[in-house]
Amino acid sequence: MDIPFTPIIVIILLVVIILVLATNLKIVQQSKAYVIERMGAFHAVWGVGVHFKIPFIERVAKAVSLKEQVVDFAPQPVITKDNVTMQIDTVLYFQITDPKLYTYGVEHPMSAIENLTATTLRNIIGDLELDQSLTSRDIINSKMRSILDEATDPWGIKVNRVELKNIIPPREIQDAMEKQMKAERERREAILQAEGQKQSQILVAEGEKQSVILRADAAKQAAIMKAEGEAEAILKVQQATAEALKLLNEAGPTDAVLKIKALEAFAAAANGQATKLIIPSEIQGLAGLCASAKAAFESGANGKA
């Protein structure tokens, strides 16, 4: 059985309509913007969401990213105030704030920004000498950002930051700078070495000082211990003497015993280092008594013989 002609046409029309709707249904993503033209003229800027483009009447002139973008420009030759030619490359951070102005404000925006950046850089560096150019990056970055931001405002572009990535001076100046840096490194190494030797000598002196203190403390302790030992010995002798006298006193010694003890003390004194001795009269008498007793004993012994 043949399919009727009318349903085929309907199906084809439905497919065409679906295709047209699908191709003209636009979904704008986050951080994006579509510039729409109608019949060749600007019509609107579509933001985030779902949009339908009228077929054959409207078109998307430009899809614009609203994110911050980074562009790295090639090194540019610049001449300083003192006629030194350098190569400087820059990095530009910018953001599109007005999609309409960005689309219709300037042809080839990136090329325009690069040329404007090079011109601005030459103007700024031309007013600075070499030393100032090498040490004034922050000032140069700030001036360039201000000038470029103002110049690109009619293009719907906001310049957030400009950075001088590399500053490459002439070869002879590089060699001089390398020699200067080498000399500076050697000077710092010499300072560090001298500082290390100084610290080492301080540590050695501190060690010797501590050693002397410890030796003196040890000698002091030894002297204290020796003195304490001698004092303890004297105390023990005195205690023994006192104990002997106490025992002797308790025994009730006779006069003869006391004289003999005195003679023993005299003998002990005679064994010392004294060159002069004063002999009490009692001891002299006792010595005479001992001599008489010895003579009598010897006479008796001869008579018996």
C-alpha positions, 0 to 999 in steps of 0.5 A, spaced: 500 500 500 502 506 498 503 512 503 499 518 502 503 524 499 500 529 504 503 525 510 510 525 507 510 533 506 508 534 513 513 529 516 519 533 512 516 540 514 516 538 521 523 535 520 525 542 517 522 546 522 526 542 528 532 543 524 531 550 523 529 551 531 535 547 533 540 551 529 537 558 531 536 556 538 542 559 542 544 558 549 549 563 552 554 560 557 556 564 563 562 569 562 560 569 555 556 575 551 553 574 544 553 581 539 546 580 535 545 584 528 538 584 525 538 585 517 546 588 518 545 593 524 546 592 531 540 589 535 542 587 542 547 583 546 545 577 549 547 575 556 547 568 559 541 564 558 537 561 552 535 565 546 532 564 539 535 567 533 530 569 527 532 565 521 535 569 515 534 576 519 538 575 525 545 573 526 551 572 531 556 578 529 561 576 535 561 571 541 565 575 546 568 572 552 567 576 559 573 573 562 580 576 564 584 575 558 592 575 558 596 576 552 604 576 552 607 581 547 613 579 543 620 583 545 620 591 543 626 595 542 626 601 546 631 607 547 632 610 553 634 617 555 641 616 555 641 612 548 641 605 550 637 600 546 634 595 550 629 589 548 622 589 553 617 584 552 610 586 556 604 582 559 597 585 558 591 583 563 585 586 560 577 584 560 572 586 555 567 590 559 562 592 553 561 587 547 558 592 543 564 597 543 569 591 543 565 589 536 565 595 533 570 600 536 576 597 533 578 593 527 583 587 530 583 589 537 589 585 539 593 588 534 591 595 536 592 593 543 599 591 541 601 597 537 598 601 543 602 598 548 609 598 544 608 606 543 606 607 550 612 603 552 617 607 548 614 614 550 615 612 557 622 609 557 624 614 552 624 619 558 628 614 563 635 613 563 638 606 563 639 605 571 632 608 572 629 603 567 632 597 570 630 599 577 623 603 576 618 597 574 613 598 578 612 605 576 613 603 569 607 598 570 603 603 573 604 609 568 602 604 562 596 601 565 593 608 566 595 610 559 592 603 556 586 603 560 584 610 558 586 609 551 582 602 550 576 605 554 572 607 547 574 599 545 570 596 551 576 594 554 579 595 561 586 594 562 587 591 569 594 590 569 601 591 565 607 587 567 614 588 564 616 581 563 623 582 561 628 587 560 634 585 556 639 591 555 645 590 550 650 585 551 656 589 553 651 592 559 649 585 560 657 583 561 658 589 566 652 587 570 654 580 570 661 582 573 658 587 578 653 581 580 659 576 581 663 581 585 657 582 589 657 575 590 664 574 592 663 580 597 658 577 600 661 570 600 667 574 603 663 577 609 659 570 610 666 567 611 669 572 615 662 572 619 663 564 620 671 565 622 668 570 627 663 566 630 668 560 630 673 564 634 667 566 639 665 559 640 673 557 641 674 563 646 667 561 650 669 554 650 676 556 653 672 560 658 668 555 660 674 550 661 678 555 665 671 556 670 670 548 670 678 547 672 677 553 677 671 550 680 674 543 680 680 546 684 675 550 689 671 544 690 678 540 691 681 545 696 674 545 700 674 537 701 681 537 703 680 543 708 673 539 710 678 533 711 683 536 715 678 539 719 674 533 720 681 529 722 683 535 727 676 534 730 677 527 731 683 528 734 680 533 739 675 528 740 679 522 742 684 527 746 677 529 750 675 522 751 682 520 753 682 526 758 675 524 760 677 516 762 683 519 765 679 523 770 674 518 771 680 513 773 683 518 778 690 519 776 696 520 781 701 525 781 706 521 778 701 519 772 700 526 771 707 527 770 708 522 766 703 524 761 706 531 761 713 528 759 709 524 753 706 530 751 713 534 751 716 528 747 711 529 742 712 536 742 719 535 741 718 531 735 715 537 731 718 543 727 719 547 733 727 550 734 726 552 741 722 548 747 720 551 754 721 545 759 716 546 765 719 545 772 715 539 774 717 536 767 725 537 769 724 534 776 720 528 773 726 527 769 731 528 775 727 523 778 727 518 772 735 519 772 736 517 779 732 511 779 736 509 773 742 510 777 740 506 783 738 500 779 744 500 775 748 500 782 744 495 785 745 490 779 753 491 779 753 489 787 750 483 785 754 482 780 
